[in-house]
Amino acid sequence: MPDSRVPRPRRFLVCAPRHFAVQYAINPWMHPDTSVDVDLAQEQWQSLIRAYLDHGHTVDTLPCVPGLPDMVFAANSAVVVGGRVFGSLFHAPQRRPESSHYDLWFKTAGYEVYRPRSVCEGEGDLVPTGRYLLAGTGFRTTRDAHREAQEFFGVPVISLTLVDPYLYHLDTALFVLDDHNIAYFPGAFSPGSREVLARLYPDAVLATRDDAMAFGLNSVSDGRHVFIAPRAEALAARLADHGYVPVPVDLSELHKAGGGIKCCTQEIRS
C-alpha cells in the first residue's frame, strides 16, 4: 500500500445550521419529535469548517434562511463540474425553496445555473469521479435526471440503483477518495450496480453497513485527508491501511436529519 497520498486544495460551499431542526420526516433518520440542540449543531459544524481551513481548503458560506431547516445540507443544492452548475429539484416539497437561494449564490458569483426538469438532489446523488459521474437513483434523483446531467456536462454517467432506505442518497453509500478510487458499501446497491462498481473500481475500499450507518461513507477526501465521522472507526482503519489520513469530525447532531460531513459540503470544481 502507498505510504503517502497527495492532497489537492478544494473549494467548498457551506451553509451554517443556524435554523437547523427536524420538523418533518423525509427519510428514515428523521423523527419530528426529536429534540435538536441548535447550539451543539453549530459548534460541530464550525469544527468541520475549521478542519477544512486547517488543511488548506477554501470555504465560502451561503447565508442561512429561516424556515429552511435542511439548508445546512449544501451538497444537495447542485453539482459543479468544470465551472458549470447543474442545480437541484428536490423530491420533497419542503426542501424545494432551498434551490432558489443556492442558485442565486452561484449566479451572483458569476456562474450560469442549469435547472433540471427531473427530480435531482445535487451531489447527494451525482458524484464526480474524474472519469465519470456516478449517479444514484432509487429513492430521490431520477434516471431522467441522470440523462440530463450527461447531456449538460458531456461526461459519461454511470447509473447506480440504491436499495437501502437508510442509505437513500449515493453520498451515504459511496464517496470518492481520489481521481482513481472510491470507498463504498456494496450492500447499498442492486446486484447489477454492485457488479458495475466492482468492474470500475477493483481496488476500492469496501465498507460495511455498520460503517455506513455511522455516516462513515458520508465523507470528504482531498486525496490524502479523509474527513470522516468518528464512529466509523473500522472504516477509518481500513483507509489508513490504504495510505489515507482520517480526520475525525463529529456531526452527530446533524445525523438526526440523516446528514453528515459530505451532506454539509458542496464542492465547487472549476
Disulfide bonds with the S-S distance in Angstrom:
none
